[in-house]
Amino acid sequence: MTGRARRRIAILAGLAPAAVVLLALFVGPLVVALAHSLGHAPIYRVTEFPTLRYYAAILASSRFRVSLAYTFYYAIVPTLLSTIVGTLLALAMRRPVRGSRLLVFFFRLPVVVPYLVGAGMVVALFANGGLLARALFALDLIESTGDFPRILFSSGGWGIMLAYLFKQIPFTFVIVSSALAAEDVELEQVARTLGASPLRALWHVIVPRTIPAIISASLLVFAFNFQTYEIPYLLGATFPNTVPVEALRVFNLIDVRRRPEAMAYLIVITLFSGVVMFLYLRAYRKWERSKGRV
């Protein structure tokens, strides 16, 4: 056996534990959900495998189409905002100044806070009887706390956005800051020596080298926003809401024979998010090739 073959075997052996966990916790349940969605769900007294009627019912439903539109809305808008704001903060904080360590600490703190805690903070601050409404009422800026603008539980999804941004701006900041920390500062200095302005050196030297980190952060944020149900379920309107919340609603119906339909929702969510991320990465790779970087 050659040394190259031994190295490959060692790499595969090292990856095996993580691969087994991934298969057991993620791929396995997805396969079970796929089987249920195709009509093989004896636990729910459904044995009509194979059938696509659950998918047909979902795709023909106007409720699903509205929910899908809101799912993209709640996924894309926070992703764009968190990517832009988090990247700008990372670029602004890339040079240490007085007090920057304390600011970076506070920027990073929400990353370790669970989303449900962030949702609780949004409710405490922005509910009609929350802290901001009470403060405005105490200052006689509104006649009652009920006059505070409705941010939570509305079709606009402002409460959902706030809960997402509370976590995802710091997350993007951490990812991009790590990429900036690994960059060679001499490249920017060379650009400045050759006559580039600080802004031009930043845009043409620093920002392009952080693009992979920005793409990675935005992909992770989008994937979470598209497939999660907790925050939309807690802070969103009863209807319209996201596809994951619709899947949960169908799953919790009294008629358990409709649970394969909920599993079909899950498969559809996975397919849509996978296709969007594939197209996003493909467009990024095409852009990189046009710049001669691949």
Rosetta blueprint (number, residue, H / E / L):
1 M L
2 T L
3 G H
4 R H
5 A H
6 R H
7 R H
8 R H
9 I H
10 A H
11 I H
12 L H
13 A H
14 G H
15 L H
16 A H
17 P H
18 A H
19 A H
20 V H
21 V H
22 L H
23 L H
24 A H
25 L H
26 F H
27 V H
28 G H
29 P H
30 L H
31 V H
32 V H
33 A H
34 L H
35 A H
36 H H
37 S H
38 L L
39 G L
40 H E
41 A E
42 P H
43 I H
44 Y H
45 R L
46 V E
47 T E
48 E L
49 F L
50 P L
51 T L
52 L L
53 R H
54 Y H
55 Y H
56 A H
57 A H
58 I H
59 L H
60 A L
61 S L
62 S H
63 R H
64 F H
65 R H
66 V H
67 S H
68 L H
69 A H
70 Y H
71 T H
72 F H
73 Y H
74 Y H
75 A H
76 I H
77 V H
78 P H
79 T H
80 L H
81 L H
82 S H
83 T H
84 I H
85 V H
86 G H
87 T H
88 L H
89 L H
90 A H
91 L H
92 A H
93 M L
94 R L
95 R L
96 P L
97 V L
98 R L
99 G L
100 S H
101 R H
102 L H
103 L H
104 V H
105 F H
106 F H
107 F H
108 R H
109 L H
110 P H
111 V H
112 V H
113 V L
114 P L
115 Y H
116 L H
117 V H
118 G H
119 A H
120 G H
121 M H
122 V H
123 V H
124 A H
125 L H
126 F H
127 A L
128 N L
129 G L
130 G L
131 L H
132 L H
133 A H
134 R H
135 A H
136 L H
137 F H
138 A H
139 L L
140 D L
141 L L
142 I L
143 E L
144 S L
145 T H
146 G H
147 D H
148 F L
149 P L
150 R L
151 I L
152 L L
153 F L
154 S L
155 S L
156 G L
157 G L
158 W H
159 G H
160 I H
161 M H
162 L H
163 A H
164 Y H
165 L H
166 F H
167 K H
168 Q H
169 I H
170 P H
171 F H
172 T H
173 F H
174 V H
175 I H
176 V H
177 S H
178 S H
179 A H
180 L H
181 A H
182 A L
183 E L
184 D L
185 V H
186 E H
187 L H
188 E H
189 Q H
190 V H
191 A H
192 R H
193 T H
194 L L
195 G L
196 A L
197 S L
198 P H
199 L H
200 R H
201 A H
202 L H
203 W H
204 H H
205 V H
206 I H
207 V H
208 P H
209 R H
210 T H
211 I H
212 P H
213 A H
214 I H
215 I H
216 S H
217 A H
218 S H
219 L H
220 L H
221 V H
222 F H
223 A H
224 F H
225 N H
226 F H
227 Q H
228 T L
229 Y L
230 E H
231 I H
232 P H
233 Y H
234 L H
235 L H
236 G L
237 A L
238 T L
239 F L
240 P L
241 N L
242 T L
243 V H
244 P H
245 V H
246 E H
247 A H
248 L H
249 R H
250 V H
251 F H
252 N L
253 L L
254 I L
255 D L
256 V H
257 R H
258 R H
259 R H
260 P H
261 E H
262 A H
263 M H
264 A H
265 Y H
266 L H
267 I H
268 V H
269 I H
270 T H
271 L H
272 F H
273 S H
274 G H
275 V H
276 V H
277 M H
278 F H
279 L H
280 Y H
281 L H
282 R H
283 A H
284 Y H
285 R H
286 K H
287 W H
288 E H
289 R H
290 S H
291 K L
292 G L
293 R L
294 V L
